[in-house]
Amino acid sequence: MGDVREGTRSRETIVEAARALTIATGWDGVRMGAVARAAGVSRQTVYNEFGTKAGLAEALARWEVDRFVGAVRALLDAHGDDVRAAAHATISHTLAEAANDPLIKAVLTSTRGGSDELLPYLTTRSELVLTEATEVLLEWADRVLPGADRDAVAFATDSVIRLVISHIVLPGAPVAQTAAALADLAVFLLAHALTRGDGTG
């Protein structure tokens, strides 16, 4: 059991080192030996874990997805049944992450970001990250809005996600302003889903 945990920690450390180097220098300039040094492991350990640089790229892309979706889940959970606070925190986090992190921006938008060589691994994850994020949002809505019409909730979450991505691709205002406006819209759409659910809409 200890070996399994140690192996998992080693793998995570290597991916985190690769991520930091990619942001600092671009994926094209990342070398397996440099990743090993940054992670505090041998070069052979990196090859044993990932096989090739392409294997490391695959793991990095998957790690980006898991990190982003995990952050969304944590933010939603942290705000309980306060719909606007949860929506605002999640939207603000996503906009800020994409503005400051070329890797997550590439994952979310399927656009060029960071590195031509790494890009295919990131952009093939865009549909996955959106699907997983949507599932997290729907699970949260089921908990905090149990009487809401699920089709209307699905439409609301999909619409807000698409708008967030459009503001990442082409920002129209500062993050704080955009997040506040989109959070208000999310509340409006989810309130409509509630009225649909109780038969008054």
NORRAPE-V624887 format. One line per field, one symbol per residue. ss: DSSP state (2 for helix, 1 for strand, 0 for the rest). phi: phi as a letter, one per 40 degrees, with the letter a starting at -180 (. if undefined). Layout:
# NORRAPE-V624887
ss = ???
phi = ???
This chain:
# NORRAPE-V624887
ss = 022222222222222222222222202220022222222000222222220022222222222222222222222222000022222222222222222202222222200000022222222002222222222222222222000002222222222222222222200000222222222222222222222220000
phi = .cccccccccccccccccccccccbgcdccbdcccdcccgbccccccccbgaccccccccccccccccccccccccccbfccccccccccccccccdccbbcccccccbgbcagacccddccccccccccccccccccccccccbcccccccccccccccdccccccccbcbaddcccccccccccccccccccccccgcc
